[in-house]
Amino acid sequence: MQLNKIYNGDAVCILDEQVADKSIDIAIIDPPYNISASSTKVLAYKDGLAEKKNFSLFNEDWDSFDSIEQYIQWTDSWLNKVFEKLKDDGSVFIFGSYHNIGLVNYVLQKQGRMIINDICWFKRNAVPNLACRRLQASYETILWVAKDKKYRFNYKDVKAAAYDGDSIKKEGKQLRNVWDIPTKAEKRYKHPAKKPVSVYQRCIDVAGLKGGVLLDCFAGSGTAAVAAISKDMEYIVVEKDENYCEIIDRRINDYLEEEKVKLAQKAKTC
């Protein structure tokens, strides 16, 4: 098993062949949500009048499944493999929306996993609902799942912490299961489902371990790897799309170079 490596390939196969059992301290997983759809005519409203407009909806091959049953079977396979690789005191954080999080929860309960919390990631700057036919979606769910009842929880650290821009968390107060984190993400590294580094960093604060190993088996643009480096953790990331692997590699190198510049500037001022 090689640390700080980008593995290109199928998540289950890579985990099975390349990652040792009980070697991972924390896994942060943003799986496909199974919400893909082709561009379509959407009925939108303006000043009370209906208008038909073309909106390009989320449509990615890697997010498309033939049926709910297939999605459930696939979820069962990668979750089983992730928990095999997790240390006994380790945790998994899984992102989802109303499209898929109930199915993920169902699989976890069928497997007998210990769900610690469902976290509401509140996005106060969420994208407006274009069709104006339903409520504006303003949060995503993160399931915190432990492998064993003796899981790691950095309670004192997150209680003491204050997070810039979070209107809910106050210094010295318990961290709630509602996290107020804006959706701003690094624009240089294109991915249709990219999330801000700060969300991943918060998960690490809760159950991560300095010097430990973080796993992300659907790495996308590499947000988990950057978060791991920023929190002094090692990482293993898996991504099926070779183009995204190249983006991840560039993003990690850019981040490391930027950190070198910051350290050099800091040294000059001392």
C-alpha positions as CSV (number, residue, x, y, z in Angstrom):
1,M,0.0,0.0,0.0
2,Q,1.4,3.3,-1.0
3,L,0.4,6.5,0.8
4,N,-0.1,9.9,-0.7
5,K,-1.0,8.3,-4.0
6,I,-3.7,8.8,-6.6
7,Y,-5.1,5.4,-7.8
8,N,-6.8,5.4,-11.1
9,G,-9.4,2.7,-11.4
10,D,-12.6,1.1,-10.0
11,A,-13.0,1.9,-6.3
12,V,-13.9,-1.6,-5.2
13,C,-11.1,-3.2,-7.2
14,I,-8.5,-0.7,-6.0
15,L,-9.5,-1.1,-2.4
16,D,-9.4,-4.8,-2.7
17,E,-6.0,-5.0,-4.4
18,Q,-4.1,-2.0,-3.1
19,V,-5.3,-1.0,0.3
20,A,-4.5,-3.0,3.4
21,D,-7.3,-4.1,5.8
22,K,-7.6,-1.9,9.0
23,S,-5.2,0.7,7.6
24,I,-7.5,3.7,7.3
25,D,-8.2,6.2,10.1
26,I,-11.0,8.2,8.4
27,A,-12.8,7.9,5.1
28,I,-14.6,10.9,3.6
29,I,-16.8,9.7,0.7
30,D,-18.8,11.8,-1.8
31,P,-20.3,9.0,-4.0
32,P,-22.4,9.5,-7.1
33,Y,-25.9,10.6,-6.1
34,N,-27.7,9.0,-9.1
35,I,-29.4,12.2,-10.1
36,S,-28.2,12.5,-13.7
37,A,-30.7,13.7,-16.3
38,S,-30.4,15.1,-19.8
39,S,-31.1,18.7,-20.7
40,T,-34.8,19.3,-20.7
41,K,-37.5,22.0,-21.0
42,V,-38.2,23.3,-17.5
43,L,-41.3,25.3,-16.7
44,A,-40.1,28.4,-14.9
45,Y,-42.1,31.3,-13.6
46,K,-41.3,35.0,-13.8
47,D,-43.7,37.7,-12.5
48,G,-46.4,35.1,-12.2
49,L,-46.2,34.0,-15.8
50,A,-45.0,30.6,-16.9
51,E,-42.0,30.4,-19.3
52,K,-40.4,27.3,-20.9
53,K,-36.7,27.4,-20.8
54,N,-33.8,25.0,-21.6
55,F,-31.7,24.3,-18.6
56,S,-28.7,21.9,-18.7
57,L,-29.3,19.6,-15.8
58,F,-26.7,17.4,-14.0
59,N,-25.8,14.7,-16.5
60,E,-22.6,12.6,-16.0
61,D,-22.0,9.0,-17.0
62,W,-20.4,8.1,-13.7
63,D,-23.6,9.3,-11.9
64,S,-26.0,7.2,-14.0
65,F,-27.4,3.8,-12.8
66,D,-29.9,1.6,-14.6
67,S,-32.2,1.2,-11.5
68,I,-32.5,1.8,-7.8
69,E,-31.7,-1.9,-7.2
70,Q,-28.4,-1.5,-9.1
71,Y,-27.5,1.6,-7.1
72,I,-28.2,-0.3,-3.8
73,Q,-26.1,-3.3,-4.8
74,W,-23.3,-1.0,-5.9
75,T,-23.5,1.0,-2.6
76,D,-23.4,-2.2,-0.6
77,S,-20.3,-3.4,-2.4
78,W,-18.2,-0.2,-1.9
79,L,-19.4,0.3,1.7
80,N,-18.4,-3.2,2.7
81,K,-15.0,-2.7,1.2
82,V,-14.4,0.7,2.9
83,F,-15.3,-0.7,6.3
84,E,-12.8,-3.6,5.7
85,K,-10.1,-1.1,5.3
86,L,-11.1,1.1,8.3
87,K,-9.3,0.8,11.6
88,D,-11.5,-0.3,14.6
89,D,-11.6,3.3,15.9
90,G,-12.1,4.8,12.5
91,S,-15.1,6.7,11.0
92,V,-16.7,7.2,7.6
93,F,-18.3,10.4,6.5
94,I,-20.7,10.0,3.5
95,F,-22.2,12.9,1.5
96,G,-25.7,12.7,0.0
97,S,-28.9,14.5,-0.9
98,Y,-32.5,13.4,-0.8
99,H,-31.9,11.6,-4.1
100,N,-29.6,9.0,-2.5
101,I,-29.0,9.4,1.2
102,G,-32.0,7.3,2.2
103,L,-30.7,4.4,0.1
104,V,-27.2,4.8,1.6
105,N,-28.8,4.8,5.1
106,Y,-30.8,1.7,4.2
107,V,-27.7,-0.2,3.1
108,L,-25.8,0.9,6.2
109,Q,-28.5,-0.4,8.5
110,K,-28.7,-3.6,6.6
111,Q,-25.0,-4.0,7.1
112,G,-25.5,-3.3,10.8
113,R,-23.3,-0.2,10.8
114,M,-23.2,2.3,13.7
115,I,-24.6,5.7,12.4
116,I,-23.4,8.3,14.9
117,N,-25.0,11.4,13.4
118,D,-26.7,12.8,10.3
119,I,-25.1,16.1,9.8
120,C,-27.0,18.9,8.0
121,W,-24.5,20.9,5.9
122,F,-26.4,24.2,5.5
123,K,-25.6,26.1,2.3
124,R,-26.9,29.6,2.8
125,N,-25.6,30.6,-0.7
126,A,-27.2,27.6,-2.4
127,V,-28.2,27.8,-6.1
128,P,-31.8,29.0,-6.6
129,N,-34.4,26.7,-7.9
130,L,-34.6,27.5,-11.6
131,A,-38.1,26.0,-12.3
132,C,-39.7,27.9,-9.3
133,R,-41.8,24.8,-8.7
134,R,-40.3,23.6,-5.5
135,L,-38.4,24.9,-2.4
136,Q,-34.8,26.0,-2.9
137,A,-32.5,23.1,-1.9
138,S,-30.3,24.6,0.8
139,Y,-28.5,21.7,2.5
140,E,-26.9,18.3,2.0
141,T,-26.7,15.4,4.4
142,I,-23.4,14.0,5.8
143,L,-23.7,10.6,7.6
144,W,-21.1,10.0,10.2
145,V,-20.7,6.3,10.6
146,A,-18.3,4.5,13.0
147,K,-16.8,1.0,12.7
148,D,-17.0,0.3,16.4
149,K,-18.4,1.8,19.6
150,K,-14.9,2.8,20.6
151,Y,-14.6,5.3,17.7
152,R,-12.4,8.3,17.8
153,F,-14.2,11.6,18.5
154,N,-12.1,14.8,18.9
155,Y,-14.8,16.2,21.2
156,K,-12.7,18.7,23.1
157,D,-11.0,20.1,20.0
158,V,-14.2,20.7,18.1
159,K,-15.9,22.2,21.1
160,A,-13.1,24.7,21.6
161,A,-13.0,25.6,17.9
162,A,-14.5,28.6,16.2
163,Y,-15.1,28.4,12.5
164,D,-15.0,31.6,10.4
165,G,-18.3,32.3,8.7
166,D,-20.3,29.7,10.7
167,S,-23.2,31.5,12.3
168,I,-24.1,28.5,14.4
169,K,-20.8,27.2,15.9
170,K,-19.4,29.4,18.8
171,E,-16.1,29.0,20.5
172,G,-16.3,26.8,23.6
173,K,-19.7,25.4,22.6
174,Q,-20.5,21.9,21.5
175,L,-20.4,21.3,17.8
176,R,-23.9,20.7,16.5
177,N,-25.0,18.5,13.7
178,V,-25.9,21.6,11.6
179,W,-22.8,23.1,9.9
180,D,-23.1,26.6,8.3
181,I,-20.5,26.4,5.5
182,P,-20.8,28.4,2.3
183,T,-20.6,26.4,-1.0
184,K,-17.6,28.4,-2.3
185,A,-15.2,26.0,-4.0
186,E,-11.9,26.3,-5.8
187,K,-12.8,27.3,-9.4
188,R,-9.6,26.3,-11.0
189,Y,-10.2,22.6,-10.8
190,K,-13.4,21.8,-12.7
191,H,-15.8,19.2,-11.4
192,P,-19.6,19.3,-11.5
193,A,-20.0,18.1,-7.9
194,K,-17.1,19.7,-6.2
195,K,-17.4,20.7,-2.5
196,P,-15.4,23.2,-0.5
197,V,-12.3,22.0,1.3
198,S,-13.6,23.4,4.6
199,V,-16.4,20.8,4.7
200,Y,-13.8,18.0,4.5
201,Q,-11.6,19.8,7.0
202,R,-14.5,19.9,9.5
203,C,-15.0,16.1,9.1
204,I,-11.3,15.6,9.8
205,D,-11.6,17.9,12.9
206,V,-14.3,15.6,14.2
207,A,-12.7,12.2,13.8
208,G,-9.4,12.6,12.0
209,L,-5.9,11.9,13.4
210,K,-2.7,13.9,12.8
211,G,-0.3,11.6,11.0
212,G,-3.1,9.2,10.2
213,V,-4.5,8.0,6.8
214,L,-7.5,9.4,5.0
215,L,-9.3,7.6,2.3
216,D,-11.5,8.9,-0.5
217,C,-12.5,6.3,-3.1
218,F,-14.5,8.7,-5.4
219,A,-11.9,11.5,-5.4
220,G,-13.3,13.8,-8.1
221,S,-11.1,16.9,-8.2
222,G,-9.1,15.9,-5.1
223,T,-10.7,18.0,-2.4
224,A,-10.1,15.2,0.2
225,A,-6.4,15.0,-0.6
226,V,-6.0,18.7,-0.1
227,A,-7.9,18.7,3.1
228,A,-5.8,15.8,4.4
229,I,-2.5,17.6,3.6
230,S,-3.8,20.8,5.3
231,K,-4.5,18.7,8.5
232,D,-1.2,16.9,8.5
233,M,-2.7,13.6,7.4
234,E,-1.6,11.1,4.8
235,Y,-4.0,10.2,2.0
236,I,-5.1,7.5,-0.4
237,V,-7.5,8.7,-3.1
238,V,-9.1,6.6,-5.9
239,E,-10.6,8.1,-9.1
240,K,-12.0,6.2,-12.0
241,D,-11.7,9.0,-14.6
242,E,-8.1,9.5,-15.8
243,N,-8.8,13.2,-16.6
244,Y,-9.8,13.9,-13.0
245,C,-6.7,12.1,-11.8
246,E,-4.6,14.6,-13.8
247,I,-6.6,17.4,-12.2
248,I,-6.1,16.0,-8.7
249,D,-2.3,15.7,-9.3
250,R,-2.1,19.3,-10.5
251,R,-4.2,20.5,-7.7
252,I,-2.1,18.8,-5.0
253,N,1.1,20.2,-6.6
254,D,-0.4,23.7,-6.8
255,Y,-1.4,23.5,-3.1
256,L,2.0,22.4,-2.0
257,E,3.7,25.1,-4.0
258,E,1.4,27.7,-2.5
259,E,2.1,26.5,1.0
260,K,5.9,26.8,0.3
261,V,5.4,30.4,-0.8
262,K,3.4,31.2,2.3
263,L,6.1,29.7,4.5
264,A,8.8,31.6,2.7
265,Q,6.9,34.9,3.1
266,K,6.3,34.1,6.8
267,A,10.0,33.5,7.3
268,K,10.9,36.9,5.8
269,T,8.6,38.7,8.2
270,C,10.0,37.0,11.3
